[in-house]
Amino acid sequence: MINRILNLTNPYNDSIFVWGARQVGKTTLIKNTYPNAVYYDLLLAKDFERLLRNPSLLSEDLATLNDDNVVIIDEIQKIPQLLDEIHALIFNKNIRFILSGSSPRKLKRSGTNLLGGRALREVLYPLVSAEIPEFDIHKAVRYGMLPRHYLVSDPWKRLSAYVGVYLKEEINEEALLRHLKTFSRFMEIAAFSNGEMVVYKNIAQDCGIDYRTVKDYFEILVDTLVGYMLPSFSHTIKRRSIQAPKFYYFDVGIANYLRNRRHIQFGSVDFGHAFEHFIIQELIAYLGYNEKEEQLSYWRTSSGYEVDAIIGNGRIAIEIKSTEEVQTRHLKGLYAFQEEFPDCRLIAVSFDSRPRIKNKVEIYPATDFLKKLWDHEII
């Protein structure tokens, strides 16, 4: 069993919302943490239809429980009305709820009772390098870090099934939009923009739809936790920065599948893009799990300088290169950024054979960088 970094126990016995994209391991983690809890799975017809028809049955079911019991409800977003019952049970019976879901979008849009601050919010990300003994970075870059995908030798069919289930259950069944075929095409086009600045009009032309619809579609991907926007860093003075976010799918394996990058080879352009995505994925998970308030962003100037990752207000700048030997030409963006922030810590992540320092830039082989990251020596 893989031990996850996210810890769902706390000294105050608070109720918790556990969000995360499909198949990141929410149910496994919750059940392992609370093996004796009362469990409802709203993906099962018997639980879903019964509670949808009459949400008050939840209170009746739990009327005999003692105080301080734990109740798990999986996929809570499927029946938002249950949250009123849950609120009352927390307040009146001191029952602790662990509520998991793959999409908070439906709850947000419906103006549902989100328990008035009576439940903590946690996010479970795909696996991270620190959770995997004998971690294989090449496998992670090619197939991603969803448990069902990383832990098998060739998960391509599972990646295909994942996208199909997402479209069917997250998009179609939740009635988020009418034109599922158009959205499916959009997901493929968005994959070609993965890790790039988002230009809505260009994507709209490729999809044959209005740019406002493209914005709505990106919002759906973000709200259903299947993608995220990386904002641009805009606090430099000497050089004008470009103000446009970058889009990333939540897992590099999904992006590879949608771009048909099944057999990417080390040293190729595709491998470089996927490697950058993977490191960004690890940084996002680290900041999320450690509740860091510093924002992750990227920097690109109108004159062409770029840095892949900026931590906070220019405190750390990280360049990600899949080369086996970082050279001065790879570091131009870092040096340009240092002119704006002289005290900035400069880091390059690569496939160099050994850690070294080149003109104040700390250069780390990827596995060394990841170990230092999760040992809290980077951020």
C-alpha positions in Angstrom: 0.0 0.0 0.0 1.2 3.5 -0.9 1.3 5.9 2.1 -0.2 9.2 1.0 1.2 12.5 2.2 -2.3 14.0 2.9 -3.3 13.3 6.5 -7.0 13.3 7.1 -6.8 13.2 10.9 -6.8 16.3 13.0 -6.8 16.9 16.7 -10.2 18.8 16.6 -12.1 16.0 14.8 -13.4 18.5 12.2 -15.6 17.4 9.3 -13.7 17.5 6.0 -14.4 18.0 2.3 -11.9 16.0 0.4 -11.7 17.1 -3.3 -9.7 15.6 -6.1 -10.0 14.5 -9.7 -11.3 11.0 -10.4 -9.0 8.1 -9.5 -6.5 10.1 -7.5 -7.2 7.7 -4.6 -9.7 9.6 -2.4 -11.9 6.6 -1.5 -8.9 4.4 -0.7 -7.3 7.0 1.5 -10.5 7.8 3.3 -11.4 4.1 3.9 -7.9 3.3 5.1 -8.0 6.3 7.5 -11.5 5.5 8.8 -12.1 1.8 8.4 -15.0 1.6 10.8 -16.9 4.6 9.5 -20.5 4.5 8.2 -20.1 4.6 4.4 -22.4 5.9 1.6 -21.3 5.8 -2.1 -23.4 8.1 -4.3 -22.0 6.4 -7.4 -24.0 3.3 -6.3 -27.6 3.4 -7.5 -29.0 2.1 -4.2 -27.5 4.9 -2.2 -28.0 7.6 -4.8 -31.6 7.0 -5.7 -32.7 6.5 -2.1 -31.1 9.7 -0.8 -31.9 11.8 -3.9 -35.6 10.9 -3.5 -35.6 11.7 0.3 -32.5 13.4 1.7 -34.0 13.3 5.2 -33.4 9.5 5.2 -29.8 10.4 6.1 -30.8 11.8 9.4 -33.1 8.8 10.0 -30.3 6.4 9.2 -27.9 8.1 11.6 -30.3 8.7 14.4 -29.0 5.7 16.4 -25.3 6.7 16.1 -23.4 7.8 19.2 -21.8 11.2 19.3 -18.4 11.5 17.6 -19.1 8.8 15.0 -17.6 9.2 11.5 -19.7 9.1 8.4 -18.2 9.0 4.9 -20.2 10.2 1.9 -18.5 9.6 -1.5 -19.3 11.9 -4.4 -21.2 14.4 -2.3 -21.7 16.8 -5.3 -24.2 14.4 -6.8 -26.8 15.3 -4.2 -26.2 18.9 -3.0 -29.4 18.8 -0.9 -27.8 16.4 1.5 -25.6 19.2 2.9 -28.5 20.7 4.8 -29.1 17.4 6.6 -25.3 17.1 7.2 -25.1 20.6 8.6 -27.9 19.8 11.1 -26.3 16.5 12.1 -22.9 18.1 12.7 -24.5 20.8 14.9 -27.1 18.7 16.8 -25.3 15.3 17.1 -21.7 16.1 16.7 -21.3 13.6 14.0 -18.1 13.9 12.0 -18.5 13.8 8.2 -15.8 13.0 5.6 -17.3 14.2 2.3 -15.4 13.4 -0.9 -16.0 14.6 -4.4 -14.4 15.0 -7.8 -16.1 18.2 -8.7 -17.1 21.1 -6.4 -18.6 22.9 -9.5 -22.1 21.8 -9.0 -22.1 22.8 -5.3 -20.7 26.2 -6.1 -23.1 26.9 -8.9 -26.2 25.9 -7.0 -25.4 28.1 -4.1 -25.6 25.1 -1.8 -25.0 25.1 1.9 -21.2 24.5 2.3 -21.6 23.9 6.0 -20.8 27.4 7.1 -17.2 26.9 7.8 -17.9 23.7 9.8 -15.8 21.5 7.5 -12.2 21.8 6.5 -11.2 21.7 2.8 -8.5 19.3 1.6 -7.3 18.4 -1.9 -5.8 15.1 -2.9 -3.5 15.3 -5.9 -2.2 12.5 -8.1 0.7 10.5 -6.6 3.9 12.5 -6.0 7.4 11.2 -6.2 7.9 11.2 -2.4 5.1 8.7 -2.0 6.6 6.1 -4.3 9.5 3.8 -3.3 11.9 3.3 -6.2 10.3 6.2 -8.1 10.8 6.1 -11.9 10.8 9.6 -13.3 10.7 8.4 -16.9 7.6 6.4 -16.3 6.0 9.3 -14.5 6.7 11.7 -17.3 5.2 9.3 -19.9 2.2 7.9 -18.1 1.4 10.4 -15.3 0.8 9.8 -11.6 -2.7 8.5 -11.2 -2.3 5.3 -9.1 -4.1 3.1 -11.6 -1.8 4.4 -14.4 1.6 4.7 -12.7 1.4 1.2 -11.1 1.0 -0.8 -14.4 3.5 -1.3 -17.2 1.3 0.1 -20.0 -1.7 2.1 -18.9 -2.7 3.5 -22.4 -6.1 1.7 -22.4 -6.7 2.9 -18.9 -5.9 6.5 -19.9 -8.4 6.2 -22.8 -11.1 4.8 -20.4 -10.4 7.6 -17.9 -11.1 10.3 -20.5 -14.3 8.5 -21.5 -15.5 8.2 -18.0 -14.8 11.8 -17.3 -16.8 12.9 -20.3 -19.7 10.6 -19.5 -20.0 11.0 -15.8 -18.6 14.3 -15.0 -19.8 16.3 -18.0 -22.7 14.5 -19.5 -24.5 13.1 -16.4 -24.0 16.4 -14.5 -25.5 18.2 -17.5 -22.7 20.8 -17.6 -23.2 21.4 -21.3 -25.2 20.1 -24.3 -22.6 19.5 -27.0 -20.5 16.6 -25.6 -18.8 15.9 -29.0 -17.6 19.6 -29.3 -16.3 19.5 -25.7 -14.4 16.3 -26.4 -12.8 18.0 -29.4 -12.0 21.0 -27.3 -10.2 18.7 -24.7 -7.9 17.5 -27.5 -7.2 21.0 -28.7 -6.6 22.2 -25.1 -4.0 19.4 -24.8 -2.0 21.1 -27.6 -2.1 24.3 -25.5 -1.0 22.4 -22.4 1.9 24.3 -20.8 1.4 27.2 -23.2 -0.2 30.6 -22.8 -3.9 30.4 -23.4 -5.1 32.4 -26.4 -8.9 31.9 -26.4 -9.5 33.1 -30.0 -6.9 30.8 -31.5 -8.4 27.8 -29.7 -11.9 28.9 -30.7 -10.9 28.9 -34.4 -9.4 25.4 -34.1 -12.6 24.1 -32.4 -15.0 26.0 -34.6 -16.8 27.7 -31.7 -17.0 31.1 -30.1 -14.1 32.3 -27.9 -16.5 32.9 -25.0 -17.5 29.2 -25.2 -13.9 28.3 -25.1 -13.5 30.3 -21.9 -16.5 28.5 -20.4 -15.0 25.2 -21.4 -11.7 26.0 -19.7 -13.7 27.0 -16.6 -15.4 23.6 -16.6 -12.0 21.8 -16.7 -10.7 23.9 -13.8 -14.0 23.6 -11.8 -14.0 19.8 -12.3 -10.4 19.6 -11.1 -9.1 18.2 -14.4 -7.0 21.3 -15.2 -5.6 24.5 -13.7 -4.4 27.8 -14.8 -0.9 29.0 -13.9 -1.0 32.8 -13.7 1.7 35.0 -15.1 4.1 36.9 -12.8 3.6 40.6 -13.4 5.7 42.3 -10.7 8.9 43.1 -12.8 9.7 46.7 -13.7 12.6 46.7 -16.2 10.9 44.3 -18.6 7.3 44.2 -19.6 5.7 40.8 -18.8 3.0 39.1 -20.9 -0.3 38.9 -19.0 -1.8 35.6 -20.0 -2.2 32.4 -18.0 -0.9 29.0 -18.9 -3.1 25.9 -18.9 -2.1 22.5 -17.5 -4.1 19.3 -17.2 -4.0 18.1 -13.7 -1.9 15.0 -14.6 0.7 14.8 -17.4 -0.5 11.4 -18.4 -3.9 12.8 -19.4 -2.2 15.5 -21.5 0.0 12.9 -23.2 -3.0 10.7 -24.0 -5.0 13.6 -25.5 -1.9 14.6 -27.6 -1.3 11.0 -28.6 2.2 11.1 -27.1 2.3 7.3 -26.3 6.0 6.6 -27.1 7.8 9.9 -26.3 11.5 9.5 -26.3 14.0 11.1 -24.0 15.6 14.1 -25.7 12.6 14.8 -27.9 10.6 18.1 -27.8 7.6 16.2 -26.6 9.6 14.7 -23.7 10.7 18.2 -22.7 7.2 19.5 -22.6 6.0 16.5 -20.6 8.9 16.8 -18.2 8.2 20.5 -17.5 4.5 19.6 -16.9 5.5 16.9 -14.4 7.7 19.2 -12.4 5.0 21.9 -12.3 2.6 19.1 -11.2 4.9 18.3 -8.3 5.3 21.9 -7.3 1.5 22.4 -7.2 1.0 19.3 -5.0 3.8 20.4 -2.7 2.4 23.9 -2.2 -1.1 22.4 -1.7 -0.2 19.8 0.8 2.0 22.1 2.8 -0.5 24.9 2.8 2.0 27.4 1.5 0.5 30.8 0.9 3.0 31.7 -1.8 1.6 31.6 -5.3 3.1 29.6 -8.1 3.4 31.5 -11.4 5.5 31.7 -14.5 7.3 34.7 -16.2 7.5 35.6 -19.8 8.5 39.0 -21.3 7.5 40.6 -24.5 11.2 40.4 -25.6 11.2 36.6 -25.1 12.7 35.9 -21.7 10.9 33.2 -19.8 11.1 31.3 -16.5 9.0 28.2 -16.0 8.1 28.7 -12.3 8.2 31.6 -9.9 7.5 31.0 -6.2 5.9 33.9 -4.3 6.9 37.5 -5.1 10.1 36.5 -6.9 11.7 34.6 -4.0 12.6 31.6 -6.1 12.9 31.2 -9.8 13.0 27.7 -11.4 13.9 26.7 -14.9 13.0 23.2 -16.1 15.1 21.7 -18.9 15.2 18.0 -20.0 18.8 18.3 -21.2 21.6 16.2 -19.8 23.8 19.2 -19.3 22.5 22.7 -18.5 24.5 25.3 -20.4 24.5 29.1 -20.2 22.1 29.5 -23.0 19.5 27.6 -21.0 19.7 30.1 -18.1 19.1 33.4 -19.9 15.6 33.7 -18.5 16.9 33.2 -14.9 19.6 35.8 -15.3 17.1 38.3 -16.8 14.8 37.7 -13.8 17.7 38.1 -11.4 18.2 41.6 -12.7 14.8 42.4 -11.4 15.2 40.4 -8.1 18.9 40.3 -7.2 18.2 38.2 -4.0 16.1 35.6 -5.9 17.2 32.0 -5.5 17.9 30.6 -9.0 17.3 26.9 -9.7 17.5 24.8 -12.8 16.0 21.2 -12.9 17.5 18.9 -15.5 18.9 15.5 -16.2 22.5 16.5 -15.3 24.4 13.7 -13.7 25.4 15.6 -10.6 24.2 18.7 -8.7 26.4 21.8 -9.3 26.3 25.6 -9.2 26.9 27.7 -12.3 27.1 31.4 -11.9 24.8 31.4 -8.8 22.3 29.0 -10.4 21.8 25.8 -8.5 21.5 23.0 -11.0 19.9 19.7 -9.8 19.2 16.4 -11.5 15.5 16.0 -11.4 15.4 13.2 -8.8 17.7 15.2 -6.5 15.5 18.3 -6.9 12.3 16.3 -6.1 13.9 14.8 -2.9 15.0 18.3 -1.8 11.5 19.6 -2.6 9.7 17.1 -0.4 12.4 17.4 2.3 11.4 21.1 2.4 14.8 22.3 1.2 13.6 24.1 -1.9 10.5 26.1 -0.8 
